[in-house]
Amino acid sequence: MTAARKPVTMCCVTLDFKHYLIPADKGMKLVELLQSAFECEKTYEARGGYAYEVREQPEHVSLEIVRPGQIRQARPPGPRALPAPGAPVTLSSLKDS
């Protein structure tokens, strides 16, 4: 007999304008770590490898618990219809397809 799997509580970690779905226990650790992180610019310098220029702390780091019913798999994009031969191509006709 196999033991029933306990559902994993998930969360959404937001870092500025990016969102990441992650198990809640790990998300809490991640947010704690990111609150002391600084954004940096990494550049290669010929004289000795990489240099790291400190910017600022992320503007927005947050965690939100996600209910199981809120999670769904992304659907792959369907085929796009091409305009009929000779039909004018406009920005709106591309958005509608």
N, C-alpha and C positions, 0 to 999 in steps of 0.2 A: 504494500500500500504506500502510495506516495503522499507526502505531506503537502497540504495546500499552501500555495505561495501567498505570502502576506503582500497586499498591494503596497507599492512604494509611493509615499507622498511626494509629489513633484512641486516645483516652484519655477517661477520665471524671474531670472536675475536680469535687471536692466542696467546697462552701462552706457551712459549718455543716450544714444538713440538706437542701440543694438539690444536685442532681447535673446536670452538663452534659456532653454528648458533644461532643467537639471534636477536630480533628486534633492529634496529639501534639506537634508542633513549636510550635503556637500555644498549646496547653495549658500547656507548660512556661513560656512567656513570661507567660501569664496568672497562673499560680501565683506566679511571681517577683514580679510587680507587686502581687498581692493580699496578699502577706506584709507589705508595708509600708503597706497601706491601713487606714483606721479606719472603722468604722461611724459614721454620723451621722444625726441627725434634721433634716430639712429642713422649715422652717416659714416661712410667709409672714407678714411683719410690715408693717403698713400704713405705717409710718414710713420704709420704705426698701427694700422688696423682700424677698428671702429671707435667712434666718439659718440657719446650720448649727451644730448643737450636736454636738460630738465625743462619741462614746460610747466604744467600745473596739475593739480589733482583733478580727477574726473569731476565734471559738473554734477552728474547724477548717477548714483549707485543705489539700487533698491532691490528688494526681494518681495515677491507676491506669491502666496500659496495658490496652487492651481488645482481645481477639482478634476477628477478623472473625466467627467463629461465635457470638460472644456478642451480636451486634447484630441486632435484629429490629424490624420496623415495628410500631407499636402498632395493635391491632385496634380499629376503631370499636365502641362499645358497641352491642349488639344491642337489639332492641325488648324492652321489659319487659312481662311478662304482668300484666294487671290482675286483681285478685281477682274472683271470680264475684259477680254481683249478689246483695246480701243477705249475703254472707260477711263475718265480722268482719275488720277490718283491724288487724293487730298489727305491732309492730316487726319480729318475726321473719319474718312473711309478706312484708314489704317487702324484707328483706335476701335472702330466698331467691329472689326473682324477678329 
